[in-house]
Amino acid sequence: MVDKVCLHKDQIKDFSQKEITVCEECIKVGDAWVNLRQCFICGHVGCCDSSKNKHATKHFKATKHPIMKSVTPGEEFTWCYVDTKCTSSFYIKNSHIVSQREPSIFVGTTT
C-alpha cells in the first residue's frame, strides 16, 4: 500500500510565527488545554484534540485551513486535516517557514 502525500502544502503561507503560549479561546471560557497547535495558513493558535475544547480542530472546521503544526516544545510535526496525514516535512527558521525536508509521512491521529 502506498501512502498518499498531503496535497495541500501549496496553501501554506509565510506568516510570522506567533509567540503565543496559551489557548486564548480556552482562557476566555476559563478552561485548561493540553497542547497547542498553530494554523499554517493564518497563524491561529488553538488547543489540541486531547484538550476539552479542541479549538485547533474547530478552527479547521470553521475556516477549512487544512494544515497545522504543533507549537508544543519537543513536538515537531505538521498535520493535514483533509488528508489525515502527520508529517515532519516542514521546518521553521527565524519564525518563518523556509523549506521542506524530505517527507516523512505517518498515518494516524493527532492530539
N, C-alpha and C positions, 0 to 999 in steps of 0.2 A: 504494500500500500504506500502510495506517495503522498506526503503531507502537502496541502496547498499552502502557498505563501500569502501573507497579508497583501491584499490588493489595494489598500488604502494609504500606503506610505506617501503617495504623491499629495495627500491632503495636509501633511504636516507643515505647520507654519514656523517661521523663525521668530519666536517670541522671546522676550526676556523672562528667564526663569524666576518665578516668584519666591521670595524668602518666607513663605507662609509656613508656620509650623503647627497650625491648628485647622480644624474644620470650622470655618466661620459659620456655616449653617447649623452645625451642632451647638456651637456657642450660643447662637440666637435662641435655640429652644431648650438650652440647659442640659444637653446630653453629652456623653463622652464618645470617643471614637477609638478604633484600634490602630489603623494605619491610614496614611494619606496617599491619594492619587492625584496626578496633575494631567489635565487635558492637553494633548499635543497640538490641538487646533487653536484654542483660545487662551490656555493657561489657567483655566479654572481649577481650583484645588478643592477636593471633596474627600469624604471618608470612604473606606473600602467596604467590600461586601461582608466582611466579618463584623463590621460595625452595625449598630441597631438601625441607623437611618440610610445607609448605603447611598450617600449623596453623590459619589462619583458615577455610579450606575444611573441614578436619577438624572444627572446632568446629561449623560449619553442619550437617555430616552427622550429628554426634552429637546435636545439640540441636534441629535444624530451625529455628533462629533465622535468618530469611531475609535480613535487611538488615545490611550493614556499611558502614563508611566508612574511607577512608584516613586514617591519622594520620601520614603522611609529610609533612614540611614541603614546601610548594609543590604538593601534590596536594590537590584539593578535589573529591571525588566520593563518592557512595554507590553501592552495588551490591546488587541483589536477586538472590540465588542462584536463587530459584524462577522469577522472570520473566526472568532473564538480561538485566537492564537496568542500565545505568550512568546515573546522573543526578547533577546538582549542585543538586537542588531543596531540600535541607535545609541549614540552617546552624546554627552553634553560637555562643552568646553567653554569656559568663560561665560556661563549662563546662556549659551545658545546651542542649538542642535547644529553640529558641524559636519557630520558624516554618518555613514552606516558601516558597521562591521559586517563580516560575512554572516548571513542569517543563522541563528540558532533557534529553531522553532520547536516549541513543545505544545502538545495538545493537552488541554486541561482547563481548570477554572482558576480564577484569581480571587484572592481575599481582599 
